[in-house]
């Protein structure tokens, strides 16, 4: 599905002028070499542009993207290209940091340069434009041994090996060697491949075609090197007498289209997101999907890139309000085509290739409404913005760990639940409850996740949702009441003794959550002593009585995983309510 979808998306990119013509590919360039008519270098100009500012307002220079003749796949072998843009091929030199001088002694650099010159002279034979003539003179006249102290090269020594280059005429930076209407680019776009001809039927189009022997690398997958999506790099993967990527039966044309569409998505921050070990890409089958991606990015909490943050946020608030009131979300008011086909895929690196962990396709309206339903399920009173998927994963990890990652199958299962509107994986609730007990920390995000897991399971089983967005004094579930009671007892201790190094939460929270009958009798006994020093003793004692009246005869002996979640929700909501009451009481006393 992924290759087929990317192949189709290429047509929309091409229509929008974002896809490169056949025979070409986009490349990152840092500098431009200005050539005189005789081929000598007049100047080397930095063409990088300021990137996105960091938290301190500073920004790094970023390479620009230009369209050049399509590159051959880079291997460990020497592989020159037309208008080669790496310095070792162009100059045949390496920089010696100790001697602070360029050297032509590296045999591999020498061979790279010689093969680069040979290929490009043959390719440009018969071309007569001024820029190509200057380029050919450069190829013929440049002698690495004579240029070890070249003044222009000495200005770029620090980053030399990481830089990439294109060419222009000295004094005329607008006359460039890679002009799309120039002789070199026109030839690149018209050349037919002369690789080994393997006729077959393309698995994507179903038409007879020349099958690709290798697939282009995909750039930007987190955690791995540039590598292809389709690769048969061991004999064990080969079948029917077909070697290399002939097994994939993907035509060269489709290979070029889907790989370029893939790389364009990974180069645009509004179409991809990094989540632990996964790279998430998403797009609509449209020439302009900015409104769709902006809205989904905000609803799921992906990154900070928004077309108009204030407008999007306000619209999202209204959408969530409509959903909470039982009304249908109206996407047309935001200029969104809810019927457009939308894709979301998760990918991870593997040995020598990229693996697809999940892919989801549906109408945008359904995807967005499921994402909105997900946020509504997690909403609590007093919360801020949407809980991002990144925040959900962070709450599943130890706060002391900086290297812990969530397994891709768990991330895929969470995405599936969100995008399909189905139940969350059991691992999510189990991990959040365990972290709450181990860390003794129940915050807004963890409580919201637990609430969403419990309520969604009930809703999908045709039962009434029981957890509300704020404290529910009518809820008689014993686990929920235990959580409320624990919050009140902790509050009384804090009022009586002030800030302590170790509170009842530090000592008893995990056991109270799991086996209430073993812990609460002791805690209530302690509370009687604390109430003597609590200035709010009367109101807090009444609150204890109100909660205890709903218990029945005794505390539950053990709590299931779901009930432990209810305990934590009751605890969190009661704490929030007590804080609000305390603030009001303090304000009254100050008056």
C-alpha positions in Angstrom: 0.0 0.0 0.0 2.8 2.4 0.9 4.6 2.3 -2.4 1.4 2.5 -4.4 0.2 5.5 -2.3 3.5 7.3 -2.7 3.5 6.6 -6.4 0.1 8.3 -6.7 1.1 11.2 -4.5 3.9 12.0 -6.9 1.4 13.2 -9.4 0.1 15.8 -6.9 3.6 16.9 -6.1 4.4 17.2 -9.8 1.2 19.3 -10.4 2.2 21.6 -7.5 5.7 22.0 -8.9 7.4 20.2 -6.0 8.6 17.1 -7.8 11.8 17.1 -9.8 11.6 16.2 -13.6 12.6 12.8 -14.8 16.3 12.2 -14.8 16.9 14.7 -12.0 16.8 14.8 -8.2 16.9 17.4 -5.5 20.3 17.8 -3.7 21.5 19.9 -0.8 24.1 22.5 -1.7 26.2 24.8 0.5 28.5 26.7 -1.9 28.6 28.0 -5.5 31.9 28.0 -7.5 32.2 31.0 -9.8 34.2 30.0 -12.9 36.0 32.4 -15.2 35.9 31.7 -19.0 39.3 29.9 -18.8 38.0 27.6 -16.1 39.9 29.1 -13.2 38.0 29.8 -9.9 37.1 33.4 -9.4 35.2 32.9 -6.1 33.5 30.3 -3.9 30.3 31.7 -2.4 28.4 30.4 0.6 24.8 30.0 -0.5 23.4 28.6 2.7 20.4 30.3 4.4 19.6 30.8 8.1 17.5 28.0 9.5 14.9 28.0 12.2 16.0 29.9 15.3 16.7 27.9 18.5 15.5 28.8 22.0 18.2 31.5 22.2 17.1 33.1 18.9 20.2 31.9 17.1 20.0 30.0 13.8 22.4 27.8 11.9 23.1 28.1 8.2 21.2 25.4 6.3 22.0 24.1 2.7 19.7 25.1 -0.1 18.0 22.5 -2.3 18.6 22.5 -6.0 17.6 20.2 -8.8 20.6 18.4 -10.4 21.0 15.4 -12.7 19.9 12.3 -10.9 22.7 10.7 -8.9 23.7 7.1 -9.0 23.3 5.3 -5.7 26.4 6.0 -3.6 28.3 2.8 -2.6 31.7 2.1 -1.0 33.1 2.1 -4.6 34.0 5.3 -6.5 30.9 6.5 -8.2 31.2 9.9 -9.9 28.1 11.8 -11.1 27.2 14.6 -13.6 28.0 18.0 -12.0 29.4 16.1 -9.0 28.9 18.2 -6.0 31.3 16.6 -3.4 34.7 18.3 -3.0 36.9 15.2 -3.3 35.5 14.5 -6.8 35.6 18.1 -7.9 39.0 19.1 -6.6 40.8 15.8 -6.0 42.2 17.1 -2.7 41.9 16.4 1.0 42.6 18.9 3.8 45.4 18.2 6.2 44.5 19.9 9.5 47.9 19.4 11.1 49.8 20.9 8.2 47.0 23.4 7.4 47.3 22.7 3.7 45.5 20.7 1.0 47.0 17.5 -0.1 46.8 15.5 -3.4 48.5 12.4 -2.0 45.3 10.4 -1.2 45.0 7.8 -4.0 41.3 7.4 -3.6 40.7 11.2 -4.0 42.9 11.2 -7.0 40.9 8.4 -8.6 37.6 10.1 -7.8 38.7 13.2 -9.5 40.1 11.5 -12.6 36.9 9.5 -13.1 34.8 12.6 -12.4 36.7 14.5 -15.1 36.4 11.7 -17.6 32.7 11.2 -17.1 31.8 14.9 -17.3 34.0 15.7 -20.3 32.3 12.9 -22.2 28.8 14.0 -21.1 29.3 17.6 -22.1 31.0 16.9 -25.5 29.5 19.1 -28.2 27.9 21.6 -25.7 28.8 25.2 -26.4 27.1 27.6 -23.9 29.4 29.9 -22.0 28.9 28.2 -18.6 29.5 24.7 -20.0 32.6 26.0 -21.9 34.0 27.4 -18.6 33.1 24.1 -16.9 34.9 22.0 -19.5 37.9 24.3 -19.2 37.9 23.8 -15.4 37.8 20.0 -15.9 40.7 20.1 -18.4 42.9 22.6 -16.6 42.4 21.9 -12.9 45.5 20.1 -11.6 45.2 19.1 -7.9 49.0 19.1 -7.3 49.1 22.8 -8.3 46.2 23.8 -6.1 47.2 22.7 -2.6 47.4 26.4 -1.6 44.5 27.7 -3.7 43.4 31.0 -2.1 39.6 30.3 -2.5 39.9 26.8 -1.0 41.9 28.1 1.9 38.8 30.1 2.9 36.7 26.9 3.5 39.0 24.6 5.2 37.0 24.1 8.4 34.0 22.4 6.8 35.7 21.3 3.6 34.7 17.6 3.6 31.0 18.3 4.5 30.5 21.0 1.8 28.7 20.5 -1.5 29.0 22.7 -4.7 27.4 23.9 -7.9 28.9 26.1 -10.6 28.1 29.5 -12.1 29.9 32.1 -14.3 32.1 34.5 -12.4 30.4 37.9 -12.2 27.1 36.4 -13.3 25.7 34.2 -10.4 22.4 34.0 -12.3 24.1 32.0 -15.1 24.3 28.5 -13.5 25.5 25.2 -14.8 22.3 23.4 -13.5 19.8 25.8 -15.2 16.8 23.7 -16.0 16.8 25.1 -19.5 20.6 24.7 -19.9 22.3 22.1 -22.1 23.3 19.7 -19.2 19.9 19.6 -17.5 18.0 19.2 -20.8 20.2 16.2 -21.6 19.7 14.7 -18.2 16.0 14.9 -18.5 16.0 13.3 -21.9 18.5 10.5 -21.4 17.1 7.0 -21.4 18.7 4.5 -19.0 21.0 2.0 -20.6 21.2 -0.3 -17.6 20.7 -4.0 -17.9 17.3 -4.5 -19.5 15.0 -6.8 -17.4 11.5 -6.9 -18.8 8.7 -7.8 -16.4 5.3 -6.6 -15.1 5.4 -3.8 -12.6 3.7 -4.9 -9.3 2.3 -1.4 -8.8 0.9 -0.5 -12.3 0.4 -4.0 -13.7 2.0 -2.9 -17.0 5.1 -4.3 -18.8 8.1 -2.3 -17.8 11.8 -2.3 -17.1 12.2 -3.4 -13.5 14.5 -1.5 -11.1 17.5 -3.5 -10.1 18.1 -1.2 -7.1 15.9 1.3 -5.3 17.1 4.8 -4.3 17.9 5.6 -0.7 15.3 7.2 1.6 16.8 10.1 3.6 15.7 11.2 7.0 14.6 8.1 8.8 15.6 8.5 12.4 18.0 6.1 13.9 19.5 4.7 10.7 21.6 5.6 7.7 20.1 6.5 4.3 18.8 3.2 2.9 16.1 1.9 0.5 12.6 0.8 1.3 13.0 -2.2 -1.0 16.2 -4.2 -0.8 17.1 -7.9 -1.2 20.7 -7.8 0.2 21.1 -11.6 0.9 20.7 -14.6 -1.3 18.2 -16.1 1.2 15.7 -13.3 0.2 16.0 -14.1 -3.5 13.5 -16.2 -5.4 12.4 -17.4 -8.9 16.0 -16.9 -10.1 15.7 -13.1 -9.6 18.6 -11.2 -7.9 18.8 -7.9 -6.2 15.6 -5.8 -6.3 14.3 -7.5 -9.4 12.4 -9.6 -6.8 10.3 -6.5 -5.9 9.0 -6.2 -9.5 8.9 -2.4 -9.3 9.4 -0.6 -12.5 12.2 2.1 -12.7 9.6 4.8 -13.3 7.6 3.9 -10.2 10.7 3.5 -8.2 11.8 7.0 -9.1 8.3 8.4 -8.3 7.7 6.8 -5.0 11.3 7.4 -3.6 11.2 11.1 -4.5 7.7 11.5 -3.0 9.0 9.8 0.1 12.1 12.1 0.4 10.0 15.2 -0.2 7.7 14.2 2.8 10.8 13.6 5.0 12.3 17.0 4.1 9.1 18.9 5.1 8.5 19.3 8.8 4.8 19.5 8.2 4.7 16.0 6.8 6.7 14.0 9.2 7.3 13.6 12.9 9.9 11.7 15.0 8.6 9.7 17.8 11.1 7.6 19.8 12.4 5.0 17.3 9.7 5.7 14.7 9.5 8.2 11.9 5.9 9.1 11.2 4.9 10.5 7.7 1.4 11.8 6.8 -0.1 13.4 3.8 -3.4 14.0 1.9 -3.9 13.1 -1.7 -4.1 16.8 -2.7 -1.8 19.4 -4.3 -2.2 21.5 -1.1 -2.9 19.7 2.1 -1.6 22.4 4.5 -4.9 22.9 6.3 -5.4 19.2 6.8 -1.9 18.6 8.1 -1.9 21.8 10.3 -5.2 20.7 12.0 -4.0 17.1 12.6 -0.6 18.2 13.8 -2.3 20.4 16.4 -4.9 17.8 17.4 -2.2 15.1 17.9 0.4 17.5 19.3 3.0 17.0 16.6 5.7 19.7 16.8 5.3 23.5 16.7 5.0 24.2 13.0 1.6 25.8 12.2 0.4 28.0 9.5 -1.5 30.3 11.9 -1.2 29.0 15.4 -3.8 31.3 17.0 -6.4 30.5 14.2 -5.8 26.8 14.3 -5.9 26.6 18.2 -9.2 28.5 18.3 -10.7 26.3 15.7 -9.6 23.2 17.6 -11.1 24.4 20.8 -14.4 24.9 19.1 -14.1 21.5 17.5 -13.5 19.8 20.8 -16.4 21.8 22.3 -18.7 20.6 19.6 -17.6 17.0 20.2 -18.1 17.2 24.0 -21.6 18.6 23.5 -22.5 15.7 21.3 -22.5 17.7 18.0 -20.7 16.7 14.8 -17.5 18.6 14.1 -17.9 20.9 11.1 -14.7 20.7 9.0 -15.9 22.8 6.1 -15.8 26.0 8.2 -12.0 25.6 8.3 -11.8 25.1 4.6 -11.0 21.4 5.0 -12.0 18.7 2.5 -13.1 15.9 4.8 -13.5 13.5 2.0 -9.9 13.7 0.8 -7.9 10.4 1.2 -5.3 10.8 4.0 -2.4 8.5 4.9 -0.3 8.1 8.1 2.6 5.6 8.2 5.2 4.7 10.8 8.7 3.6 9.7 11.8 2.4 11.4 15.4 1.5 10.3 16.5 -2.0 9.8 19.7 -3.7 8.6 20.2 -2.3 5.1 16.6 -1.1 4.6 13.6 0.6 6.0 10.7 -1.3 7.7 7.1 -0.3 7.7 5.5 -0.7 11.2 2.1 0.5 10.3 0.1 2.4 7.6 -3.4 3.8 7.9 -5.6 5.2 5.1 -9.0 6.7 5.4 -11.0 9.8 4.6 -9.5 12.8 6.4 -12.8 13.6 8.2 -12.9 10.2 9.9 -9.3 10.4 10.9 -9.6 13.9 12.4 -12.8 13.0 14.3 -11.1 10.0 15.8 -8.1 12.1 16.8 -10.5 14.6 18.3 -12.4 11.9 20.2 -9.0 10.7 21.5 -8.3 14.1 23.0 -11.8 14.5 24.4 -11.4 11.1 26.1 -8.3 12.3 27.9 -9.6 15.8 28.8 -9.9 16.8 32.5 -10.8 20.0 34.2 -7.9 22.3 34.8 -5.9 20.9 31.9 -4.0 22.8 29.3 -3.7 22.0 25.6 -4.0 18.6 24.0 -1.9 15.8 25.4 0.5 14.9 22.6 1.5 11.4 21.7 5.0 12.3 22.6 3.8 13.2 26.1 1.9 9.9 26.3 5.1 8.0 25.6 7.1 10.0 28.0 4.7 9.2 30.8 5.3 5.5 30.2 9.0 5.9 31.0 10.9 6.4 34.2 11.6 10.1 34.7 15.2 9.1 35.6 15.9 7.5 32.3 17.1 9.6 29.3 17.7 6.7 26.9 14.6 4.6 27.4 12.5 4.2 24.2 9.0 2.8 23.6 9.0 -0.4 21.4 7.7 0.4 17.9 4.8 -2.2 18.2 3.5 -0.3 21.2 3.6 3.0 19.4 1.9 1.4 16.4 -0.8 0.0 18.6 -1.4 3.4 20.2 -1.7 5.0 16.8 -4.1 2.3 15.6 -6.4 3.0 18.6 -6.3 6.7 18.0 -6.9 6.7 14.3 -9.4 3.9 14.3 -11.2 4.9 17.4 -10.7 1.4 18.9 -9.5 0.4 22.4 -6.1 1.3 23.6 -3.5 -1.4 24.0 -3.5 -3.0 27.4 0.2 -2.2 27.7 -0.7 1.6 27.9 -2.9 1.3 30.9 -0.7 -1.2 32.6 2.5 0.8 32.1 0.9 4.1 33.2 -0.5 2.6 36.4 2.8 0.9 37.2 4.7 4.2 36.7 2.2 6.0 38.9 2.9 3.5 41.7 6.7 3.4 41.3 7.1 7.2 40.8 4.4 8.2 43.3 3.4 10.7 40.7 -0.1 11.2 39.2 -0.2 14.2 37.0 -2.7 15.6 34.5 -1.4 13.6 31.5 -1.2 10.2 33.4 -4.7 10.7 34.8 -6.1 11.7 31.4 -4.6 8.6 29.8 -6.1 6.3 32.5 -9.5 8.0 32.1 -9.3 7.5 28.3 -8.4 3.8 28.6 -11.2 3.1 31.1 -14.0 5.1 29.5 -13.2 3.9 25.9 -13.3 0.3 27.0 -16.7 0.9 28.6 -18.1 2.8 25.6 -16.9 0.2 23.1 -18.6 -2.5 25.2 -21.9 -0.5 25.1 -21.6 0.4 28.8 -22.0 3.8 30.4 -18.8 5.9 30.7 -18.2 6.4 34.4 -15.2 8.8 34.7 -16.1 12.4 34.4 -13.8 15.3 33.6 -13.9 16.6 37.1 -14.4 15.3 40.7 -17.6 13.1 40.7 -19.1 13.1 44.2 -21.8 10.7 43.0 -19.4 8.0 42.0 -19.7 5.1 44.4 -17.0 2.8 42.9 -14.9 1.7 45.8 -11.5 2.1 44.0 -12.4 5.7 43.0 -13.5 6.4 46.6 -10.3 4.9 48.0 -8.3 7.3 45.8 -10.4 10.3 47.0 -9.9 9.2 50.6 -6.2 8.9 50.3 -6.0 12.4 48.8 -8.0 13.8 51.8 -5.8 12.0 54.4 -2.6 13.3 52.6 -4.1 16.8 52.7 -4.8 16.6 56.4 -1.2 15.5 57.1 0.1 18.4 55.1 -2.1 20.9 56.9 -1.0 19.5 60.3 2.7 19.0 59.8 3.6 21.2 56.8 6.2 20.1 54.3 7.7 16.7 55.2 10.6 14.8 53.7 8.4 11.7 53.6 4.6 11.8 53.5 2.0 9.0 53.6 2.1 9.3 49.8 5.8 8.3 49.7 5.2 5.5 52.2 1.8 4.0 51.3 0.6 5.2 47.9 1.5 2.0 46.0 0.1 -0.4 48.6 -3.0 1.7 49.2 -3.6 1.5 45.4 -3.2 -2.3 45.3 -4.4 -3.6 48.7 -6.6 -0.9 50.4 -7.8 -3.1 53.3 -4.3 -3.5 54.6 -3.4 0.2 54.6 -6.4 2.4 55.1 -7.2 1.4 58.8 -3.7 2.5 59.8 -4.0 5.8 57.7 -7.3 6.7 59.2 -5.9 6.1 62.7 -2.9 8.4 61.9 -5.4 11.0 60.5 -7.1 11.3 63.9 -3.9 12.6 65.4 -3.3 14.9 62.4 -6.8 16.4 62.6 -5.9 17.8 66.0 -3.4 20.2 64.4 -5.4 20.8 61.2 -7.0 24.3 61.0 -9.5 22.9 58.5 -10.3 19.9 60.7 -14.0 20.2 60.8 -14.5 20.5 57.0 -12.0 17.7 56.4 -13.5 15.4 58.9 -16.9 15.9 57.3 -15.4 15.1 53.9 -13.9 11.9 55.3 -17.4 10.9 56.6 -19.1 11.7 53.3 -16.6 9.4 51.4 -16.7 6.6 54.1 -20.5 6.6 53.9 -20.4 5.5 50.3 -18.0 2.5 51.0 -20.4 0.0 52.5 -19.1 -2.3 55.1 -15.3 -2.5 54.4 -12.4 -1.6 52.2 -11.7 -3.8 49.2 -8.9 -6.3 49.8 -7.3 -6.0 46.4 -7.8 -3.8 43.3 -7.6 -5.0 39.7 -5.6 -3.1 37.1 -8.6 -1.1 36.0 -9.6 -0.3 39.6 -6.0 0.8 40.3 -6.6 3.3 37.5 -9.8 4.4 39.1 -8.0 4.9 42.4 -5.5 7.2 40.7 -8.2 9.2 39.0 -10.1 9.6 42.2 -6.9 10.7 44.0 -6.0 13.2 41.3 -9.4 14.8 41.0 -9.8 15.0 44.8 -6.4 16.7 45.1 -7.4 19.3 42.4 -10.7 20.0 44.2 -8.9 20.4 47.6 -6.5 22.8 46.1 -9.3 25.0 44.7 -11.1 24.9 48.0 -7.9 25.8 49.9 -7.3 28.7 47.6 -10.8 30.0 48.2 -10.5 29.5 52.0 -7.1 31.4 52.0 -8.6 34.2 50.0 -11.5 34.5 52.4 -9.2 34.5 55.4 -7.1 37.2 53.8 -10.1 39.4 53.2 
